[in-house]
Amino acid sequence: MNIVKTQEGNKLTIALEGRLDTMTAPELDQELRSSLEGIQELVVDMAQLEYVSSAGLRVLLSAQKVMNKQGEMVVRNVSEQIMEVFEVTGFTDILNIQ
């Protein structure tokens, strides 16, 4: 998986490319933990994301909990396949998906 970070003031955009699974989720988790201090708006761009596993869902949930305390998290450009995973797992009720 490839992670592309873009920060503009207190807004951070994380663009994900490839697969967010058991092997790559720890990398994203570490990246988010080290990047979210002072961030009020987190955008997760999934335009190039092909797959998300339960490990990836846990990382997104963890980021959402942090952002609930300090601002807002938005998930954008979700493919039909990943949206189906979000719907089945109830993440459509947890995440702000645009």
N, C-alpha and C positions, 0 to 999 in steps of 0.2 A: 504494500500500500504506500502511496505517496501522500504526504500532508503538506499543503501549501498555506502558509500563514500570511495574512495581510492585516496590519494594524493601522487604524486611523484614529488617533486620540484614544478615547475609551471604548472604541468599537473594534472588535476582533473578528475577522472572517477566517474560518478554517475550511479549506476546500479539500475534500477527500477524493482520492483516485484509487481504484482497484477494489480490494476486498477488505472489509472490516470484520475480522474473524478472531478466533482464539490466538492466532499467531501475531496479529497486528494490533489487537485491542490494547495491550499493555503500552505499546508505543504511543497511541493516541491519548490514553489516560495520562501518561507521564507528560506529554506535550501540553495537555489542557491544564493539569495541576500547576505547571510552571508558568503558565501564560495568563491565567484568569484574574490575578490580583489587579484590582483597579479597573477591570473591564465591566462596563455597564450594559453593553450590547454584544452578544455572541451570535454570529451567523455561521451555521454549519451548511456548507454548500455540497450537496450530494450529486451534482450533475454527472460526475465521472465515477461515482461509486457503483459497483456491480453487484455487491452482495453484503449483507449484514447478518451476523450470527448473534446468538444470545450474549456472547461475550461483548460484542459491539454494542448491543442494547444496554448492557450494564454501564458501559462507559458514558453513553448518551444520557442515561438516567442520572448518573453521578454529576455530570456537567449541568444538567437541568436543575438539580437540587442546589448546587452552588449558585447558579444564576438566579434562582428564585429569591435568594437572599440579597443579591447585589445588583440586579437588573433584569435583563430579558434575554432569552435564547430563542432563536428562530432557525428552523430547518427549512432549507430551500432546495428546489430542483430534485425532488424525490422521484425516482423511477417507479413505474407501476409495480414491478417485482418487490421493491423495498417497501412501497406503500402497503402492499398486501401483508407483509410481515408486521408492519406497524399496526394495521387494522386487526389482525389475528391476535396480537399480543396486548392490545389495548393502548398502545403508545400514541394512537391518534388522540386520545383523551389527555395525555400527559404532555406531549410536545406541541409547540406552536409551529405547525407545518404550513408553509406558504407555497 
